[in-house]
Amino acid sequence: MPRAVVLYTKPGCHLCDEARDLLEEIADECDLALTSIDITGDPDLYARYRWAIPVVVCEGQEVGRGRIAEAQLLAALRRLRSNG
């Protein structure tokens, strides 16, 4: 069963675009089901993540924010897999 991954983003964010591209690249290999959420549509999310995006959450645990490197993301996903 694919692991649920949420990408918190907002329009015009180049780091968000980079994170989305990276997640889409590794989605099949890492068995991920990706959902993107625009924080500008929710005042609570906007208040929480306004200065932190992009934020990647896998199975309810934050695995990255801001500039996200592929190695960092893969390591975090592996840790979650070994703990789960």
SULKAVEN-V454714 format. One record per residue. N is the residue number from 1. RES is the residue in three letters. D_CENTER is the distance of its C-alpha to the mean C-alpha in Angstrom with 2 decimals. Layout:
# SULKAVEN-V454714
n: [N,N]
res: [RES,RES]
d_center: [D_CENTER,D_CENTER]
This chain:
# SULKAVEN-V454714
n: [1,2,3,4,5,6,7,8,9,10,11,12,13,14,15,16,17,18,19,20,21,22,23,24,25,26,27,28,29,30,31,32,33,34,35,36,37,38,39,40,41,42,43,44,45,46,47,48,49,50,51,52,53,54,55,56,57,58,59,60,61,62,63,64,65,66,67,68,69,70,71,72,73,74,75,76,77,78,79,80,81,82,83,84]
res: [MET,PRO,ARG,ALA,VAL,VAL,LEU,TYR,THR,LYS,PRO,GLY,CYS,HIS,LEU,CYS,ASP,GLU,ALA,ARG,ASP,LEU,LEU,GLU,GLU,ILE,ALA,ASP,GLU,CYS,ASP,LEU,ALA,LEU,THR,SER,ILE,ASP,ILE,THR,GLY,ASP,PRO,ASP,LEU,TYR,ALA,ARG,TYR,ARG,TRP,ALA,ILE,PRO,VAL,VAL,VAL,CYS,GLU,GLY,GLN,GLU,VAL,GLY,ARG,GLY,ARG,ILE,ALA,GLU,ALA,GLN,LEU,LEU,ALA,ALA,LEU,ARG,ARG,LEU,ARG,SER,ASN,GLY]
d_center: [18.13,14.54,11.86,9.89,6.12,5.17,3.64,6.46,8.66,12.42,15.05,16.40,13.55,13.89,11.08,8.76,10.88,10.63,6.89,7.48,10.62,9.48,7.31,10.43,12.68,11.82,11.27,15.02,15.72,13.23,13.95,10.62,10.85,8.11,8.55,8.01,9.71,11.96,12.74,16.20,17.31,17.20,19.17,17.78,14.10,15.49,17.54,14.87,12.19,14.67,14.92,11.57,9.19,6.78,5.05,2.12,5.02,7.05,10.54,10.67,9.95,7.78,7.13,6.55,7.49,9.85,10.95,8.90,11.49,11.51,13.79,11.80,8.76,11.54,13.51,11.09,10.72,14.50,15.23,13.69,15.70,18.79,18.64,18.17]
